[in-house]
Amino acid sequence: MVPFRFVHAADLHLDSRFAGLSHIPVPIRDYLREAAFAALGRLVAVAVQEEADFVVISGDVYDSADSSLQSQLRFHEALLELSRNGIAIFLIHGNHDPLDGPRLHMELPDGVTVFGADTPGQVTVVRRSDGREVAVVSGLSYPTSKVTENTSLRYRRKEGSGLFHIALLHANVDGDPAHETYSPCTRRDLIDSGFDYWALGHIHKRRILHERPYIVYPGNIQGRSIKETGPKGCYVVDVDGSGIAGLRFRELDEVRFLIRDISIDGMVRETEWIEAVEQSVEEIRASHPELMSVVRFRIIGRGAVHRVLAEKGASGDLLDELRRREALRAEQGLFRGLVWTEGFSLESGTEVDRERLLAEDSFLGEMMRMAEESAEDGKALDELARAALAPLAENRELRRLLAEVGEDDMRAWLMRAAETAVTLLSDVMEPEEESHPFPESRNRQGGR
C-alpha cells in the first residue's frame, strides 16, 4: 500500500449564528460573524501546509438548506484555493444542507467531488506527488433534511481493490441523545462494513469511536455556543504502507467557548470573589492570546459570600463591568485575547455540613437524601425531573428545549434545587432560639 495523507473535517456550518449571546457590541458581533469563515480559511491553510493529498468534508457545510449567498461564495473560494494547490476535495451534504435546498449554481473547481443521494458513490484517489492510486473514497448525501434510514448499510467496499477505503457518512452513531437521530447506525454496523476509515459528521463533539477501523467524528470547525466548548478543528490523517492510520488534531477555531469554575470555598467578602473572577479572566487571556474567548463562569463551592451573590445581584453588576472592559478593547480592534463573559452560573451554596445533614432524622435531611438518591438513579432522576417540569412542557417551545436536556443537566438542576431549598428553609426554620419549630435541624447549623 502506498502511504498518503488526507484531512478530515465536518460540520462547517458557515451560516451559523452564535447562540445564547446577548448585549454584544457591534464590533464584537461583526467579529463573531466572521469566525466560521476564519476557521474555513485555517482549514484550507492546514491542508496546504500539511501537503495533504485530499480533503474530505462529511456534511453540513452550511447551517441551513437555504444557505446565504455569502457563505456559498466564500466556500467556493476555499474550494478554488485547494484546487489551485492540487488538493482534491470530497464532500457530502447533511441534514442542515440537503441537496434539495436552493443553491447558487456555480461550476465546481477541478478535483471537487460532491457525492449524490441515490447510491454511495466511489472514487479512486491518487497521490499528488506521483499519481499512484492510494484510496477509494465513498459518500452519500442527504436528499432532504430528514434521513431516518440506516444509510451505512448501503455502503459497499469496492471489490478486488486492495486500496485503503474511506467512507463519508453524516450520521448519529449509537444514538447520541444530544443530536437528531438522522441516519442512525451502530458502531458494529460500521466495524463490520470492511471500510478502513469512517469519516463521520453530525456530532459536534470530537470523538474517536473505534480504531482499526477508525470511526471518527472530528467535531465542528468552530464552536457556536457555550454548549460547544474547547478546541474545534479537523484531523490530519497519515496512512502508512501497512494501511495503518495515525491521527493528529489541528485547531481551527477563531472563537473559543469555555466554562471555568470559580470556587467560593471559605470566601467571606464580595471583593474576594471579584478578585478571583478577574484573575481567571486574565489567565484565560494569557492562555489564548491568539483567540477570542467566550466564557461562562460556574460559581461553585460553599462560603458566606454565596448569600451576597444570590440576594444582591452582585454577579450581574460584575458581568456588566467585565463586558464594558472588553467592549473597550474591541473598539480598539483588539479582538485577539479578548475575553467575553457569557454569564455566571450560580451553583454554589452556603456553608452546610452536607454529611451531617444527610445523616439527620429531619425534614431537611430527608429532602437531601431524596435528592442524592435520585441523582444517582437515572430512572428515578428522569421520573422526578419530568414530574417537576411537566407544567413547562405545555409550552411547545419549552417542550422542545427540555427534550434536549441531558442527564447531567437534570442532575445539576436537582442538586441546585435541593441546596437552594436547604438555604431558604434554614432561614425560615430558625427565627428564634426558643421557638424553633424544627429543633432537630438546628444540629447542623454550627458552621453558619
C-alpha positions as CSV (number, residue, x, y, z in Angstrom):
1,M,0.0,0.0,0.0
2,V,1.2,3.5,-0.9
3,P,1.5,6.0,2.1
4,F,-0.7,9.1,1.8
5,R,-2.2,11.9,3.8
6,F,-5.7,13.4,4.0
7,V,-7.6,15.9,6.1
8,H,-11.0,15.0,7.7
9,A,-13.4,17.9,8.6
10,A,-17.1,18.2,9.1
11,D,-19.9,20.5,10.2
12,L,-18.6,23.8,8.9
13,H,-22.0,25.5,9.5
14,L,-20.9,28.6,7.5
15,D,-24.3,30.3,8.0
16,S,-24.5,29.6,11.7
17,R,-25.4,32.2,14.3
18,F,-23.9,32.3,17.7
19,A,-26.5,31.2,20.3
20,G,-27.0,32.5,23.8
21,L,-25.0,35.7,23.4
22,S,-26.8,38.9,24.4
23,H,-25.9,42.6,24.7
24,I,-22.9,42.3,22.3
25,P,-21.4,45.5,21.0
26,V,-21.5,45.8,17.2
27,P,-17.7,45.4,16.6
28,I,-17.8,42.1,18.5
29,R,-20.9,40.9,16.8
30,D,-19.2,41.6,13.4
31,Y,-16.2,39.7,14.5
32,L,-18.3,36.7,15.5
33,R,-20.0,36.6,12.1
34,E,-16.6,36.1,10.5
35,A,-15.5,33.3,12.9
36,A,-16.7,30.4,10.8
37,F,-15.2,31.8,7.7
38,A,-11.9,32.3,9.5
39,A,-12.0,28.7,10.6
40,L,-12.6,27.7,7.0
41,G,-9.6,29.7,5.9
42,R,-7.5,27.9,8.5
43,L,-8.8,24.5,7.3
44,V,-7.5,25.4,3.8
45,A,-4.2,26.6,5.2
46,V,-3.7,23.3,7.2
47,A,-4.4,21.2,4.1
48,V,-1.8,23.2,2.1
49,Q,0.8,23.3,4.9
50,E,0.4,19.6,5.5
51,E,0.7,18.9,1.8
52,A,-2.4,16.7,2.0
53,D,-3.4,14.6,-0.9
54,F,-7.1,15.3,-0.4
55,V,-9.7,16.7,2.0
56,V,-13.0,15.0,3.0
57,I,-15.9,17.1,4.4
58,S,-18.6,15.0,6.0
59,G,-21.7,17.1,5.7
60,D,-23.3,20.4,6.9
61,V,-21.1,22.8,5.0
62,Y,-23.9,25.3,5.5
63,D,-26.2,25.8,8.5
64,S,-29.5,25.7,6.7
65,A,-30.9,24.4,3.5
66,D,-31.4,28.0,2.3
67,S,-27.8,29.0,2.6
68,S,-26.7,32.6,2.2
69,L,-25.1,33.9,-1.0
70,Q,-22.1,35.0,1.1
71,S,-21.5,31.6,2.6
72,Q,-21.7,29.9,-0.8
73,L,-19.2,32.3,-2.4
74,R,-16.8,32.0,0.5
75,F,-16.9,28.2,0.3
76,H,-16.4,28.3,-3.4
77,E,-13.3,30.5,-2.9
78,A,-11.9,27.9,-0.4
79,L,-12.5,25.1,-2.9
80,L,-10.7,27.1,-5.6
81,E,-7.7,27.6,-3.3
82,L,-7.4,23.9,-2.6
83,S,-7.8,23.1,-6.2
84,R,-5.0,25.5,-7.2
85,N,-2.8,23.7,-4.8
86,G,-3.6,20.3,-6.4
87,I,-5.6,19.1,-3.4
88,A,-8.7,17.1,-4.2
89,I,-11.9,17.6,-2.2
90,F,-14.7,15.1,-1.5
91,L,-17.8,16.1,0.3
92,I,-21.3,15.1,1.2
93,H,-24.4,17.1,2.3
94,G,-26.1,16.5,5.6
95,N,-29.3,17.4,7.4
96,H,-28.6,21.1,7.5
97,D,-27.6,21.5,3.8
98,P,-29.5,18.7,1.9
99,L,-29.4,18.5,-1.8
100,D,-33.0,19.7,-2.2
101,G,-32.1,23.2,-0.7
102,P,-31.8,26.2,-3.1
103,R,-28.2,26.8,-4.2
104,L,-26.3,29.2,-6.4
105,H,-25.3,27.2,-9.5
106,M,-21.5,27.6,-9.8
107,E,-19.1,25.4,-11.7
108,L,-17.1,23.3,-9.3
109,P,-13.3,23.7,-9.4
110,D,-11.2,20.8,-10.7
111,G,-10.8,18.0,-8.2
112,V,-14.0,18.6,-6.3
113,T,-16.4,15.7,-5.9
114,V,-19.9,16.1,-4.4
115,F,-21.5,12.8,-3.7
116,G,-25.1,12.3,-4.7
117,A,-28.1,10.8,-2.7
118,D,-29.1,7.8,-4.8
119,T,-26.3,5.3,-4.0
120,P,-22.9,5.8,-2.3
121,G,-20.5,7.0,-4.9
122,Q,-17.0,5.6,-5.2
123,V,-13.9,7.5,-6.4
124,T,-10.4,6.2,-6.6
125,V,-7.9,8.8,-5.4
126,V,-4.3,9.2,-6.5
127,R,-1.3,10.7,-4.6
128,R,-0.4,14.2,-5.6
129,S,3.3,13.6,-5.8
130,D,3.3,10.7,-8.3
131,G,-0.2,9.9,-9.4
132,R,-0.2,6.5,-7.8
133,E,-3.6,5.1,-6.6
134,V,-3.9,5.3,-2.8
135,A,-7.5,5.1,-1.7
136,V,-11.2,4.7,-2.6
137,V,-13.5,7.3,-1.2
138,S,-17.2,6.7,-0.9
139,G,-20.0,9.0,0.1
140,L,-23.8,9.6,0.2
141,S,-25.5,13.0,0.6
142,Y,-28.9,13.7,2.2
143,P,-31.6,14.3,-0.4
144,T,-33.7,16.1,2.2
145,S,-33.2,17.4,5.7
146,K,-34.6,14.3,7.4
147,V,-33.0,10.9,6.7
148,T,-34.1,8.3,9.2
149,E,-32.8,5.2,7.3
150,N,-29.6,3.5,8.4
151,T,-27.7,4.6,5.3
152,S,-24.5,3.0,6.4
153,L,-25.9,-0.4,5.3
154,R,-25.9,0.8,1.7
155,Y,-22.1,1.3,1.6
156,R,-20.1,-1.4,-0.1
157,R,-16.3,-1.9,-0.3
158,K,-15.0,-1.9,-3.9
159,E,-14.5,-5.4,-4.8
160,G,-11.0,-6.5,-5.9
161,S,-9.3,-3.4,-4.6
162,G,-6.5,-3.6,-2.1
163,L,-6.6,0.2,-1.6
164,F,-7.5,2.0,1.7
165,H,-11.3,2.5,1.8
166,I,-12.7,5.7,3.3
167,A,-16.5,6.3,3.8
168,L,-18.0,9.7,4.3
169,L,-21.2,9.4,6.5
170,H,-23.3,12.1,8.2
171,A,-25.0,10.1,10.9
172,N,-25.8,9.6,14.6
173,V,-23.8,6.5,15.7
174,D,-25.2,4.7,18.7
175,G,-28.0,7.2,19.3
176,D,-26.3,10.3,20.8
177,P,-29.2,12.0,22.6
178,A,-27.8,15.5,22.1
179,H,-28.3,15.3,18.3
180,E,-31.2,14.4,16.0
181,T,-31.3,10.7,15.2
182,Y,-30.6,11.0,11.5
183,S,-29.1,8.2,9.5
184,P,-29.0,6.1,12.7
185,C,-26.5,3.3,12.9
186,T,-24.3,1.4,15.4
187,R,-20.6,1.0,15.8
188,R,-21.0,-2.6,14.9
189,D,-22.6,-1.7,11.6
190,L,-19.5,0.3,10.7
191,I,-16.9,-2.1,12.0
192,D,-18.4,-5.0,10.0
193,S,-18.6,-3.0,6.8
194,G,-15.0,-3.7,5.7
195,F,-14.1,0.0,5.4
196,D,-10.8,1.2,6.8
197,Y,-11.9,4.7,7.9
198,W,-15.3,6.1,8.6
199,A,-15.2,9.9,8.2
200,L,-18.2,10.9,10.2
201,G,-20.1,14.2,10.6
202,H,-23.2,15.4,12.5
203,I,-21.9,15.2,16.1
204,H,-20.1,18.4,17.1
205,K,-18.0,16.9,19.8
206,R,-14.7,15.4,18.7
207,R,-14.6,11.7,19.2
208,I,-12.7,8.6,18.1
209,L,-15.3,5.8,18.5
210,H,-13.1,3.0,17.3
211,E,-9.6,2.2,15.9
212,R,-8.9,-0.3,13.1
213,P,-11.2,0.5,11.5
214,Y,-11.1,4.2,12.6
215,I,-14.6,5.6,13.2
216,V,-14.1,9.3,13.7
217,Y,-16.1,12.4,14.5
218,P,-13.8,15.5,14.1
219,G,-16.4,17.8,15.5
220,N,-17.3,21.1,14.0
221,I,-14.6,23.6,13.0
222,Q,-16.0,26.5,15.1
223,G,-17.9,26.3,18.3
224,R,-21.3,28.2,18.2
225,S,-22.5,28.3,21.8
226,I,-21.4,27.6,25.3
227,K,-22.6,24.0,24.7
228,E,-19.7,23.6,22.3
229,T,-16.7,24.2,24.4
230,G,-13.0,23.5,23.9
231,P,-10.8,23.4,20.8
232,K,-12.5,22.9,17.4
233,G,-10.9,21.8,14.2
234,C,-10.0,18.8,12.0
235,Y,-7.9,15.7,11.8
236,V,-4.9,15.2,9.7
237,V,-4.7,11.5,8.9
238,D,-1.5,9.8,7.8
239,V,-1.8,6.3,6.3
240,D,1.4,4.3,6.2
241,G,2.5,1.5,3.8
242,S,0.8,-1.1,6.0
243,G,-2.6,0.7,5.9
244,I,-2.3,1.9,9.5
245,A,-3.8,5.3,10.1
246,G,-2.3,7.9,12.5
247,L,-4.4,10.9,13.5
248,R,-3.3,14.4,14.5
249,F,-5.8,17.0,15.6
250,R,-5.4,20.6,14.3
251,E,-7.2,23.5,15.9
252,L,-9.1,25.8,13.5
253,D,-11.4,27.9,15.7
254,E,-11.3,31.6,15.8
255,V,-13.5,32.0,18.9
256,R,-13.1,29.5,21.8
257,F,-16.0,28.7,24.2
258,L,-15.0,27.9,27.7
259,I,-16.5,27.0,31.1
260,R,-14.5,28.0,34.1
261,D,-15.2,27.1,37.8
262,I,-14.7,29.7,40.5
263,S,-14.9,28.2,44.0
264,I,-16.2,30.4,46.8
265,D,-15.0,27.9,49.5
266,G,-14.1,29.9,52.6
267,M,-14.9,33.3,50.9
268,V,-16.5,35.8,53.2
269,R,-16.2,39.2,51.4
270,E,-17.6,40.0,48.0
271,T,-14.2,41.5,47.0
272,E,-12.6,38.1,47.3
273,W,-14.9,36.7,44.7
274,I,-14.5,39.6,42.4
275,E,-10.7,39.3,42.5
276,A,-11.0,35.5,41.8
277,V,-13.1,36.2,38.7
278,E,-10.8,39.0,37.4
279,Q,-7.8,36.7,37.9
280,S,-9.5,33.9,35.9
281,V,-10.2,36.4,33.1
282,E,-6.6,37.3,32.8
283,E,-5.5,33.7,33.0
284,I,-7.8,32.9,30.0
285,R,-6.4,35.9,28.1
286,A,-2.9,34.7,28.7
287,S,-3.7,31.1,27.7
288,H,-5.4,32.0,24.4
289,P,-3.7,35.2,23.2
290,E,-4.5,34.5,19.5
291,L,-8.2,33.7,20.1
292,M,-11.3,35.5,21.2
293,S,-12.7,33.6,24.2
294,V,-16.3,33.4,25.4
295,V,-16.5,32.1,28.9
296,R,-19.2,31.1,31.4
297,F,-18.1,31.1,35.0
298,R,-19.6,28.5,37.2
299,I,-19.7,29.6,40.8
300,I,-19.2,26.5,42.9
301,G,-18.3,25.6,46.5
302,R,-19.6,26.9,49.8
303,G,-19.0,30.1,51.6
304,A,-20.6,33.0,53.3
305,V,-20.3,35.1,50.1
306,H,-23.0,32.9,48.5
307,R,-25.8,34.9,50.1
308,V,-24.4,38.1,48.7
309,L,-24.2,36.7,45.2
310,A,-27.7,35.2,45.4
311,E,-29.5,38.1,47.0
312,K,-27.8,41.3,46.0
313,G,-27.3,40.6,42.3
314,A,-23.6,41.2,42.6
315,S,-22.9,38.8,39.7
316,G,-25.0,40.9,37.4
317,D,-23.0,44.1,38.4
318,L,-19.7,42.4,37.8
319,L,-20.9,41.0,34.5
320,D,-21.7,44.5,33.2
321,E,-18.3,45.7,34.3
322,L,-16.4,42.9,32.7
323,R,-18.3,43.3,29.4
324,R,-17.6,47.1,29.5
325,R,-13.9,46.5,29.7
326,E,-13.9,44.0,26.8
327,A,-16.0,46.3,24.7
328,L,-13.3,49.0,25.1
329,R,-10.7,46.5,23.8
330,A,-13.0,45.7,20.8
331,E,-13.3,49.4,20.0
332,Q,-9.5,49.5,19.6
333,G,-9.6,46.4,17.3
334,L,-8.1,44.1,20.0
335,F,-10.2,41.0,19.3
336,R,-7.4,38.5,19.8
337,G,-7.1,37.9,23.5
338,L,-10.5,39.4,24.1
339,V,-12.4,37.5,26.9
340,W,-16.2,38.0,26.7
341,T,-18.1,36.8,29.7
342,E,-21.2,35.0,28.6
343,G,-22.6,34.8,32.1
344,F,-22.4,33.4,35.6
345,S,-24.0,30.1,36.6
346,L,-24.6,30.2,40.4
347,E,-24.1,26.7,41.6
348,S,-22.6,27.5,45.0
349,G,-24.2,27.3,48.4
350,T,-24.0,28.5,51.9
351,E,-21.7,26.7,54.3
352,V,-23.5,23.5,55.1
353,D,-22.3,20.3,56.8
354,R,-23.6,18.1,54.0
355,E,-22.6,14.8,55.5
356,R,-24.2,15.7,58.8
357,L,-27.3,16.9,57.2
358,L,-27.6,13.6,55.2
359,A,-27.4,11.7,58.4
360,E,-30.0,13.7,60.3
361,D,-33.5,12.4,61.0
362,S,-35.1,15.7,59.9
363,F,-37.2,17.2,57.1
364,L,-34.1,18.8,55.6
365,G,-32.1,15.6,56.0
366,E,-34.8,13.6,54.2
367,M,-35.0,16.1,51.4
368,M,-31.3,16.0,50.8
369,R,-31.3,12.1,50.9
370,M,-34.0,12.0,48.3
371,A,-32.1,14.4,46.0
372,E,-28.9,12.3,46.4
373,E,-30.6,9.0,45.7
374,S,-32.5,10.4,42.7
375,A,-29.3,11.9,41.3
376,E,-27.6,8.5,41.4
377,D,-30.5,6.6,39.9
378,G,-31.1,7.5,36.3
379,K,-34.6,6.2,36.2
380,A,-35.6,8.0,39.4
381,L,-33.9,11.2,38.2
382,D,-35.9,11.1,35.0
383,E,-39.2,10.5,36.7
384,L,-38.6,13.3,39.3
385,A,-37.4,15.8,36.7
386,R,-40.3,15.1,34.3
387,A,-42.9,15.4,37.1
388,A,-41.4,18.7,38.2
389,L,-41.1,20.1,34.7
390,A,-44.5,18.9,33.5
391,P,-46.1,22.4,33.7
392,L,-43.4,23.8,31.4
393,A,-43.9,21.0,28.9
394,E,-47.3,22.5,28.0
395,N,-45.4,25.2,26.0
396,R,-44.3,23.9,22.6
397,E,-41.0,25.8,22.5
398,L,-40.1,24.9,26.1
399,R,-41.0,21.3,25.4
400,R,-38.5,21.3,22.5
401,L,-35.8,22.8,24.7
402,L,-36.5,20.4,27.5
403,A,-36.2,17.4,25.1
404,E,-32.5,18.5,24.5
405,V,-31.7,18.5,28.2
406,G,-29.3,15.7,29.2
407,E,-29.0,13.7,32.4
408,D,-26.0,15.8,33.6
409,D,-28.1,19.0,33.3
410,M,-31.0,17.4,35.2
411,R,-28.7,16.2,37.9
412,A,-27.2,19.7,38.3
413,W,-30.7,21.2,38.4
414,L,-31.8,18.7,41.1
415,M,-28.9,19.3,43.4
416,R,-29.1,23.1,42.9
417,A,-32.8,23.0,43.8
418,A,-32.1,20.9,46.9
419,E,-29.4,23.2,48.1
420,T,-31.4,26.3,47.5
421,A,-34.3,24.7,49.5
422,V,-31.9,24.0,52.3
423,T,-30.7,27.6,52.3
424,L,-34.2,29.1,52.3
425,L,-35.8,26.7,54.7
426,S,-32.9,27.0,57.2
427,D,-33.7,30.7,57.4
428,V,-37.4,30.1,57.9
429,M,-36.8,27.3,60.5
430,E,-34.7,29.3,62.9
431,P,-36.3,32.7,63.6
432,E,-35.6,32.4,67.3
433,E,-33.7,30.0,69.5
434,E,-36.6,29.5,72.0
435,S,-39.3,28.9,69.4
436,H,-37.6,26.9,66.8
437,P,-40.3,24.7,65.0
438,F,-37.8,22.0,63.9
439,P,-35.3,21.7,66.7
440,E,-33.6,18.7,65.1
441,S,-32.5,20.8,62.1
442,R,-30.5,23.1,64.4
443,N,-27.9,20.4,64.9
444,R,-26.3,21.1,61.5
445,Q,-26.0,24.9,61.8
446,G,-22.8,25.1,63.8
447,G,-20.7,26.2,60.8
448,R,-23.0,29.1,59.9
